Amino acid sequence: MTTAPETITSPVRGRVPALVTALALLIAVNVATGLWWAAWAVPVKVVTAVLLLVLARMCGLSWADVGLGRRGLRRGLLVGGVAVAVVAVVYAIGLALPATRTAFEDSRAAGSVGALLYAALVRIPLGTVLVEEIAFRGVLPALVGGSWWRRTLWASAFFGLWHIVPSLGLSSANAAVGATLGDWGDVGRAALAVATTFGAGILLCWWRRWGAEHLAAPMLAHLATNSLGVVAAWFVVG
């Protein structure tokens, strides 16, 4: 198995200003698309992902540093494929068991087949997975620098904070979340969202590590989790 490097090998120019710029961009995009520009979220986030990569390259980071080098792509795809299979099996079991089936009762998945296809094949891959993986498993860890654990913990903390805005109103959309956290209030739900996605961020960083440090592995794992989740929810509520 290919192990992850303990440090970023490329010399980074202007690490702190670049990190501050990247975080400011992500905060602005998250708030704007979450509260006001929801209809433009996909193109805005695609542009954000491109800008983050441009920033990384301007700082001297290589494609391999941000997880997009040619080396490791094959293993990244293989490990990512394993993640897709694991998620599919877990979701199939969850749908089959009455005790866990309610976790998929999410009103946001209700709609036509066209809406389902758009969510699973466009909105999630381009508006969620692309920007989040490039940002939180690619560019931000490289800009943070240091050991693998240092990069992982900081990037995962940022990933957790990124989910504060999306957590608002979640209990009214998902039946299981509403039943469990209905009286927690926005602060409680946001805190739980930060904690759970912080843990998910660490797991996705591990997927990158297992996948020869290529972003293909966490991208496929993330895509399977979200897109298959929407499909499962559509079958339940549709």
VMD Tcl script that draws the C-alpha trace (Angstrom):
set ca {
  {0.00 0.00 0.00}
  {1.22 3.51 -0.84}
  {1.57 5.59 2.30}
  {0.89 9.30 2.56}
  {3.79 11.72 2.77}
  {4.22 13.28 6.20}
  {4.70 16.76 4.75}
  {3.94 18.67 1.55}
  {7.15 18.45 -0.47}
  {6.65 21.49 -2.73}
  {7.83 24.87 -1.39}
  {4.77 27.01 -0.72}
  {4.90 30.75 -1.36}
  {2.70 32.98 0.81}
  {1.14 30.11 2.73}
  {-0.71 32.19 5.33}
  {-2.17 34.82 2.95}
  {-3.23 32.06 0.56}
  {-4.90 30.10 3.37}
  {-6.75 33.21 4.58}
  {-7.84 33.98 1.01}
  {-9.10 30.43 0.46}
  {-11.07 30.44 3.71}
  {-12.56 33.87 3.00}
  {-13.66 32.68 -0.45}
  {-15.25 29.53 0.97}
  {-17.08 31.44 3.71}
  {-18.46 33.95 1.21}
  {-19.60 31.23 -1.20}
  {-21.12 29.09 1.56}
  {-23.17 31.93 3.02}
  {-24.19 33.37 -0.35}
  {-25.31 30.08 -1.91}
  {-26.87 28.82 1.31}
  {-28.94 31.91 2.09}
  {-29.45 33.90 -1.11}
  {-28.13 32.35 -4.33}
  {-29.32 28.76 -4.04}
  {-30.34 28.67 -7.71}
  {-26.77 29.56 -8.72}
  {-25.03 27.24 -6.27}
  {-23.72 24.76 -8.86}
  {-21.96 27.20 -11.22}
  {-20.71 29.34 -8.33}
  {-19.18 26.33 -6.59}
  {-17.60 25.01 -9.79}
  {-15.93 28.39 -10.27}
  {-14.87 28.32 -6.61}
  {-13.18 24.95 -7.09}
  {-11.29 26.30 -10.12}
  {-10.22 29.42 -8.21}
  {-8.92 27.31 -5.33}
  {-6.80 25.25 -7.73}
  {-5.46 28.42 -9.38}
  {-4.56 29.78 -5.94}
  {-2.79 26.54 -5.03}
  {-0.77 26.54 -8.23}
  {0.17 30.21 -7.76}
  {1.55 29.28 -4.35}
  {3.82 26.65 -5.90}
  {1.82 23.56 -4.98}
  {1.96 20.68 -7.46}
  {-1.02 18.74 -8.78}
  {0.10 15.81 -6.62}
  {0.08 18.04 -3.51}
  {-3.63 18.74 -3.99}
  {-4.44 15.13 -4.88}
  {-4.79 15.48 -8.65}
  {-1.51 14.11 -9.95}
  {-1.36 11.27 -12.46}
  {0.45 9.01 -10.05}
  {-1.97 7.18 -7.80}
  {-5.03 7.73 -10.00}
  {-5.51 4.03 -10.67}
  {-5.37 3.09 -6.99}
  {-7.54 6.09 -6.11}
  {-10.23 4.87 -8.48}
  {-9.95 1.34 -7.10}
  {-10.26 2.43 -3.48}
  {-13.07 4.80 -4.41}
  {-14.88 1.93 -6.12}
  {-14.64 -0.08 -2.92}
  {-16.18 2.86 -1.04}
  {-19.09 3.00 -3.52}
  {-19.76 -0.72 -3.00}
  {-19.64 -0.37 0.79}
  {-22.04 2.59 0.79}
  {-24.45 0.78 -1.55}
  {-24.55 -2.27 0.73}
  {-25.07 -0.16 3.87}
  {-27.89 1.80 2.24}
  {-29.54 -1.37 0.95}
  {-29.54 -2.81 4.48}
  {-30.85 0.49 5.87}
  {-33.73 0.50 3.41}
  {-34.59 -3.12 4.13}
  {-34.85 -2.69 7.90}
  {-37.96 -0.85 9.19}
  {-35.98 0.52 12.15}
  {-33.55 2.39 9.90}
  {-35.77 3.09 6.89}
  {-37.08 6.29 8.52}
  {-33.58 7.78 8.23}
  {-34.25 8.13 4.50}
  {-37.55 10.01 4.94}
  {-36.31 13.35 3.66}
  {-38.78 15.73 2.04}
  {-36.00 17.36 0.01}
  {-35.85 14.19 -2.12}
  {-39.51 14.41 -3.12}
  {-40.06 15.31 -6.76}
  {-39.97 14.04 -10.32}
  {-37.51 11.62 -11.86}
  {-35.91 14.59 -13.61}
  {-35.37 16.35 -10.30}
  {-33.85 13.18 -8.87}
  {-31.47 12.79 -11.81}
  {-30.45 16.44 -11.58}
  {-29.72 16.10 -7.86}
  {-27.82 12.82 -8.13}
  {-25.91 13.51 -11.36}
  {-25.42 17.29 -11.44}
  {-26.12 19.15 -8.21}
  {-24.31 16.74 -5.90}
  {-21.29 15.89 -8.10}
  {-20.65 19.50 -9.19}
  {-22.25 21.57 -6.44}
  {-21.13 19.50 -3.47}
  {-18.49 16.84 -4.10}
  {-16.25 18.75 -6.50}
  {-15.81 21.91 -4.45}
  {-15.71 20.17 -1.06}
  {-13.13 17.58 -2.03}
  {-10.89 20.06 -3.84}
  {-11.18 22.45 -0.91}
  {-11.11 20.23 2.18}
  {-9.15 17.19 1.01}
  {-7.00 18.95 -1.58}
  {-6.10 22.63 -1.36}
  {-6.64 23.49 2.32}
  {-4.58 20.55 3.69}
  {-1.74 21.48 1.33}
  {-1.87 25.12 2.45}
  {-1.99 24.17 6.13}
  {1.12 22.01 5.69}
  {2.91 20.02 8.35}
  {2.30 16.39 9.21}
  {-0.56 14.37 7.78}
  {-2.49 14.55 11.05}
  {-2.03 18.31 11.31}
  {-3.35 18.80 7.77}
  {-6.21 16.37 8.33}
  {-7.45 17.82 11.62}
  {-7.38 21.43 10.45}
  {-9.00 20.70 7.08}
  {-11.67 18.52 8.75}
  {-12.40 21.29 11.28}
  {-12.95 23.70 8.38}
  {-15.14 21.05 6.72}
  {-17.26 20.84 9.85}
  {-17.73 24.62 10.02}
  {-18.69 24.63 6.32}
  {-21.83 22.67 7.27}
  {-23.27 25.20 9.72}
  {-25.39 26.96 7.08}
  {-26.66 23.72 5.43}
  {-27.72 22.42 8.87}
  {-30.31 25.18 9.29}
  {-33.78 23.79 8.77}
  {-32.57 20.21 8.49}
  {-34.93 18.88 11.16}
  {-37.97 20.05 9.20}
  {-36.83 18.19 6.08}
  {-35.64 14.87 7.48}
  {-38.11 12.93 9.62}
  {-35.49 11.05 11.62}
  {-33.49 14.20 12.34}
  {-36.63 16.07 13.27}
  {-37.74 13.36 15.68}
  {-34.32 13.21 17.31}
  {-33.23 16.85 17.29}
  {-36.46 18.75 16.91}
  {-36.08 20.59 20.22}
  {-32.33 21.19 20.01}
  {-32.65 24.56 18.31}
  {-30.47 25.91 15.53}
  {-27.39 26.13 17.73}
  {-27.65 22.52 18.86}
  {-28.26 21.22 15.34}
  {-25.38 23.30 13.98}
  {-23.04 21.99 16.69}
  {-24.01 18.41 15.89}
  {-23.54 19.04 12.16}
  {-20.06 20.44 12.79}
  {-19.09 17.48 14.97}
  {-20.40 14.80 12.60}
  {-18.92 16.35 9.47}
  {-15.63 16.89 11.26}
  {-15.54 13.11 11.77}
  {-16.64 12.53 8.17}
  {-13.85 14.82 7.02}
  {-11.26 12.72 8.82}
  {-12.70 9.56 7.26}
  {-12.57 11.10 3.78}
  {-8.96 12.14 4.38}
  {-8.27 8.49 5.21}
  {-9.90 7.46 1.95}
  {-7.48 9.77 0.16}
  {-4.59 8.26 2.09}
  {-5.69 4.71 1.23}
  {-6.15 5.78 -2.37}
  {-2.47 6.66 -2.90}
  {-3.16 10.30 -1.94}
  {-5.39 10.86 -4.98}
  {-8.68 12.75 -4.65}
  {-10.45 10.14 -6.77}
  {-10.91 7.96 -3.68}
  {-12.68 10.48 -1.38}
  {-14.57 11.96 -4.32}
  {-16.13 8.60 -5.16}
  {-16.83 7.87 -1.48}
  {-18.44 11.29 -1.03}
  {-20.41 10.98 -4.27}
  {-21.75 7.56 -3.34}
  {-22.78 8.72 0.14}
  {-24.70 11.74 -1.11}
  {-26.05 10.65 -4.50}
  {-27.08 7.14 -3.44}
  {-28.58 8.71 -0.32}
  {-30.77 10.96 -2.46}
  {-31.84 8.00 -4.60}
  {-32.69 5.97 -1.50}
  {-34.64 8.88 -0.01}
  {-36.54 9.35 -3.29}
  {-37.69 5.74 -3.22}
  {-38.91 6.16 0.34}
  {-40.72 9.49 0.04}
  {-41.66 9.28 -3.66}
}
mol new
graphics top color blue
foreach p $ca { graphics top sphere $p radius 0.5 }
foreach p [lrange $ca 0 end-1] q [lrange $ca 1 end] { graphics top cylinder $p $q radius 0.2 }
display resetview
